[in-house]
Amino acid sequence: MLRHSGIGTYVRGLLGEYEKHPYFERHAFGVALSPALSSEINGAAQSFSFRSPIYSVWEQLEYPFHLGRCRLWHAPHYNAPLLKQKARLVVTVHDLIHWIFRKEFFSKPQAFYAQQIFQRVVRLADRIIAVSRQTRDDLIQYFGASPERIRVIYEGVSPEFSVVPEESERKKVLAKYHLPERFFLNVGLLKPHKNVKRLLEVFDGLRSENRIESALVVVGRKDRKYPEGFERLAALETGDGIHYIEHVESKKELASLYASARALVHPSLYEGFGLTCLEAMALGTPVIVSQTASLPEVVGEAGYYIDPYSDDSLREALVKIEEDASLRGELSEQGKRRAREFSWSKAAEETIKVYEEVLE
């Protein structure tokens, strides 16, 4: 998942710090990945081929071969080995979305797979790394995980989001994607729990009532299939004040979009962490965010909070941020201060301590 958005960012964030950490001058360190990605690993890490598709039966059949070669295996996602060998096992769990929303948004096979994997992870893992207290509490509540074996380690901000791009660079990016100067931004996979459907409907209403002048830019890949009632997401395209971008070419371009936006709008029903909010805040972009799950834990007092189940709450937030320049400035400064509390170097240091715990 090295090239994926959320978990890929997590993996790249840790690897970037591991490559320069003295711990790996004393310990051999390898990364299992698809042969097509081997050129993307350098520094302290050795790479070795892991050929099986993710979430497949073949993945579980290939695991034993690799586990027999190492003292510790860190699975950066919950698709961990189901058969544990002598190697110590550390598993990072980012969220329990597939289980919590199993009835609303996921198929029975998906829910069954998530249940089986989570049950095995909480039983077999020597340590579980949860990316938020919310994820830790969910593991305890839904699967009876032992609190003593869970460590909460927050994610960090990638270097690309630590410096605001120059105005000339921002204008180039806006021109490339044919975007107006004034817009709200939503970033993330267009999955049902992200609540983008509600955002689109509320935004359509505000535009038709002439209560908002800014456009809405939505960046993210669609699902191949949506549950009934989510036809609006499946049919999303640019038009009527909404600009849809399936993906941007680089983090630098995404940083320009963040820095140019009036605000990031993140009305998600559930998040295990909320990395896009952190990236936006680091660049001084105000954040309109749901007051639910892990999001207040990450955003702190730096966000404009909404009820993600209320059209009125979201509508009020968009209008308020649109009209109140002083509020935007205040949220911008609070967001930058808050984002400084999160770093990949800190996450790597705490993760290495987990390795030391289980090896001892």
C-alpha positions in Angstrom: 0.0 0.0 0.0 3.0 2.3 -0.4 1.3 4.4 -3.0 -2.0 4.6 -1.3 -3.2 7.8 0.3 -3.8 7.2 4.0 -1.9 4.0 4.9 0.7 4.7 2.2 1.4 8.1 3.9 1.8 6.3 7.2 4.3 3.8 5.8 6.3 6.5 3.9 6.3 8.8 7.0 7.9 6.1 9.2 10.3 4.8 6.5 11.6 8.3 5.9 12.5 8.6 9.6 13.8 5.0 9.9 16.3 5.6 7.1 18.2 8.0 9.3 17.6 6.5 12.7 20.6 5.0 14.6 18.5 2.1 15.8 18.8 0.6 12.3 22.6 0.8 12.4 22.3 -2.0 15.0 19.4 -3.9 13.7 18.8 -5.3 10.2 15.7 -3.8 8.7 13.7 -5.0 5.7 10.6 -3.9 3.9 8.3 -6.4 2.2 6.7 -4.9 -0.9 5.6 -5.5 -4.4 8.5 -6.1 -6.9 7.3 -3.1 -8.9 8.0 -0.8 -5.9 11.4 -2.0 -5.0 13.1 1.1 -6.5 11.3 3.4 -4.1 13.1 1.9 -1.0 16.6 3.2 -0.1 18.7 4.1 2.8 18.8 1.8 5.8 16.1 -0.6 4.6 16.6 -3.7 2.5 13.6 -4.6 0.3 12.4 -8.1 -0.4 9.5 -9.2 -2.6 6.0 -9.8 -1.4 4.0 -10.8 -4.4 0.5 -11.7 -3.1 -2.4 -9.3 -3.6 -3.6 -7.5 -0.4 -6.6 -8.9 1.4 -6.2 -12.2 -0.5 -5.9 -15.9 0.6 -2.5 -15.9 -1.1 -1.3 -13.1 1.2 -1.9 -15.4 4.2 -0.2 -18.3 2.5 2.9 -16.2 1.7 3.2 -14.7 5.2 4.8 -17.8 7.0 7.8 -17.8 4.6 8.6 -14.2 5.5 7.9 -14.5 9.3 10.3 -17.3 9.5 13.1 -15.0 8.5 12.7 -12.2 11.0 12.6 -11.5 14.8 9.8 -9.0 14.5 7.1 -8.3 11.9 5.3 -4.9 11.8 2.1 -5.0 9.8 1.2 -1.4 9.1 -2.5 -2.3 8.4 -4.9 -4.7 10.0 -4.4 -7.4 7.2 -1.9 -9.0 9.5 -0.7 -12.7 9.5 -3.4 -15.0 10.8 -0.8 -17.7 11.7 1.8 -16.4 14.1 5.2 -18.0 14.2 8.2 -17.2 16.4 8.5 -13.7 15.1 7.1 -11.0 17.4 4.1 -9.3 15.8 3.3 -5.6 15.9 0.1 -4.4 14.1 -1.0 -0.9 13.4 -4.8 -0.4 13.3 -5.9 2.9 11.7 -9.7 2.5 12.2 -12.6 0.1 12.4 -14.6 1.6 9.6 -15.3 -1.8 7.9 -16.8 -3.1 11.2 -18.5 -0.1 12.6 -20.3 0.7 9.3 -20.7 -2.9 8.2 -24.5 -2.7 7.9 -24.7 0.7 6.2 -21.9 0.7 3.6 -20.1 -2.7 3.3 -21.0 -6.2 2.0 -21.3 -9.2 4.2 -18.0 -10.7 2.9 -16.2 -7.4 3.7 -17.7 -7.4 7.2 -16.8 -11.0 7.8 -13.2 -10.5 6.7 -12.9 -7.5 9.0 -14.3 -9.4 11.9 -12.0 -12.4 11.4 -8.9 -10.3 11.0 -9.7 -8.0 14.0 -10.4 -10.9 16.3 -7.1 -12.6 15.3 -5.1 -9.3 15.6 -6.3 -8.6 19.2 -5.5 -12.2 20.2 -2.1 -12.7 18.4 -0.4 -9.3 18.3 2.3 -8.7 20.9 1.5 -5.0 20.5 -1.2 -3.1 18.7 -0.4 0.5 17.6 -3.6 2.6 17.4 -3.3 5.9 15.6 -5.7 7.6 18.0 -7.4 7.0 21.4 -10.6 6.6 19.4 -9.2 3.6 17.6 -7.8 2.2 20.8 -11.2 2.5 22.5 -13.0 1.0 19.5 -10.7 -2.1 19.6 -11.5 -2.5 23.3 -15.2 -2.0 22.9 -15.9 -4.1 19.8 -13.2 -6.8 20.1 -12.2 -6.9 23.7 -8.6 -6.0 23.1 -6.3 -5.8 26.1 -5.5 -2.1 26.9 -2.1 -3.2 28.2 -1.0 -4.3 24.7 -2.2 -1.2 22.8 0.0 1.9 22.3 -1.5 5.1 20.9 1.0 6.7 18.5 -0.2 9.7 16.4 0.7 10.3 12.8 2.8 13.2 11.6 2.9 15.9 8.9 4.9 15.1 5.7 7.6 17.7 4.8 5.6 18.7 1.7 3.0 20.3 4.0 5.4 22.2 6.3 6.1 25.2 4.0 3.4 27.2 2.3 4.0 27.2 -1.5 4.8 30.5 -3.2 1.9 32.4 -4.7 3.2 31.9 -8.2 3.3 28.1 -7.6 -0.2 28.1 -6.3 -1.5 30.0 -9.3 0.1 27.5 -11.6 -1.7 24.6 -9.9 -5.0 26.5 -10.0 -4.5 27.1 -13.7 -3.6 23.5 -14.4 -6.8 22.2 -12.9 -8.9 25.1 -14.1 -9.9 26.2 -10.6 -11.2 29.6 -9.5 -9.4 31.7 -6.8 -12.1 31.2 -4.2 -13.1 27.7 -3.2 -13.7 25.3 -0.4 -11.8 22.0 -0.5 -12.6 18.4 0.3 -9.8 15.8 0.1 -10.1 12.1 0.6 -11.4 8.9 -0.9 -15.1 9.3 -1.8 -16.3 6.6 0.4 -19.9 6.7 1.9 -18.7 7.4 5.5 -16.8 10.4 4.4 -20.2 12.2 4.1 -19.3 14.0 0.8 -22.8 13.3 -0.4 -24.2 15.6 2.3 -21.6 18.2 1.5 -22.6 18.2 -2.2 -26.3 18.5 -1.4 -25.8 21.3 1.1 -23.4 23.2 -1.3 -25.9 22.8 -4.2 -28.6 24.4 -1.9 -26.4 27.3 -0.9 -25.4 28.0 -4.5 -29.1 27.9 -5.7 -30.0 30.4 -2.9 -27.0 32.7 -3.8 -25.8 32.4 -0.2 -22.3 31.5 -1.2 -19.9 32.7 -3.9 -17.0 30.3 -3.5 -16.8 27.1 -5.5 -16.3 23.6 -4.1 -13.3 21.5 -5.1 -13.5 17.8 -4.4 -10.3 15.7 -4.7 -10.4 11.9 -4.4 -11.0 8.7 -6.1 -14.5 7.2 -6.3 -15.5 3.7 -5.2 -16.1 1.2 -8.0 -19.6 0.5 -6.5 -21.8 2.5 -4.1 -24.8 1.4 -1.9 -28.2 2.5 -3.0 -28.8 6.2 -2.3 -25.3 7.3 -3.2 -25.9 7.9 -6.9 -24.8 11.5 -6.4 -21.2 10.4 -5.6 -21.1 7.9 -8.5 -22.2 10.6 -11.0 -20.0 13.4 -9.6 -18.3 15.5 -12.2 -17.3 19.2 -12.7 -20.1 21.6 -13.1 -22.4 24.1 -11.3 -19.7 25.5 -9.0 -18.3 22.1 -8.2 -14.9 21.0 -9.5 -14.0 17.3 -9.3 -10.4 16.1 -9.5 -9.8 12.4 -9.2 -6.2 12.8 -8.1 -3.5 15.4 -8.2 0.0 14.5 -9.4 2.0 15.3 -6.3 1.9 16.3 -2.7 3.4 19.7 -3.8 0.3 20.3 -5.9 -2.0 19.2 -3.1 -0.2 21.6 -0.8 -1.0 24.4 -3.2 -4.6 23.4 -3.2 -4.7 23.4 0.6 -3.0 26.7 0.8 -5.3 28.3 -1.7 -8.6 27.1 -0.2 -10.9 29.2 2.0 -11.2 26.1 4.2 -10.9 22.4 4.2 -14.3 20.9 4.7 -14.2 17.5 6.4 -17.7 16.3 7.4 -16.7 12.7 7.9 -19.0 10.4 10.0 -15.9 8.6 11.4 -12.1 8.8 11.2 -9.4 6.8 12.9 -7.2 9.8 12.7 -7.9 12.6 10.1 -4.6 13.2 8.3 -6.0 15.6 5.7 -7.1 17.9 8.6 -3.6 17.9 10.0 -2.0 18.6 6.6 -4.4 21.5 6.0 -3.8 23.0 9.4 0.0 22.8 8.9 -0.4 25.1 5.9 -2.6 27.5 7.8 -5.8 26.5 6.1 -8.9 26.7 8.3 -10.7 23.4 8.9 -14.4 22.8 9.1 -14.6 19.4 10.7 -17.0 16.9 12.3 -17.2 16.8 16.0 -17.0 13.0 16.1 -14.7 10.0 16.5 -11.0 10.9 16.5 -11.3 14.3 14.8 -11.5 16.5 17.9 -8.6 14.5 19.3 -6.4 15.6 16.4 -7.8 19.1 15.5 -8.1 20.2 19.1 -9.4 23.8 19.5 -8.2 24.7 16.0 -11.3 23.7 14.0 -14.8 25.0 13.3 -16.9 22.0 14.4 -20.1 20.7 12.9 -22.6 18.0 13.5 -22.0 15.7 10.5 -25.6 14.5 10.5 -27.1 18.0 10.3 -27.5 19.9 7.0 -28.1 23.1 9.0 -24.9 22.7 10.9 -22.8 22.3 7.8 -24.7 25.1 6.0 -24.1 27.5 8.8 -20.4 26.7 8.9 -19.8 27.2 5.2 -21.6 30.6 5.2 -19.8 31.7 8.4 -16.3 30.8 7.0 -17.2 32.4 3.7 -18.2 35.7 5.2 -15.9 36.1 8.2 -12.3 36.9 7.2 -11.2 37.5 10.8 -12.5 34.0 11.8 -10.5 32.5 9.0 -7.4 34.2 10.2 -7.9 33.1 13.7 -8.5 29.4 12.7 -5.4 29.6 10.5 -3.1 30.6 13.3 -4.6 28.1 15.7 -4.3 25.3 13.1 -0.6 26.0 12.5 0.1 25.9 16.2 -1.8 22.7 16.6 -0.1 20.9 13.7 3.3 21.5 15.2 2.5 19.0 17.9 2.5 16.2 15.4 5.6 14.9 13.6 6.8 11.7 11.9 10.1 11.8 13.8 8.1 11.6 17.1 5.9 8.8 15.6 9.0 6.9 14.5 10.7 7.2 17.9 7.6 6.0 19.7 7.2 3.1 17.3 10.8 2.0 17.7 10.1 1.9 21.5 7.3 -0.5 20.8 9.8 -2.7 18.8 12.1 -2.7 21.8 9.3 -3.6 24.2 8.3 -6.7 22.3 11.9 -7.8 21.5 12.8 -7.6 25.2 
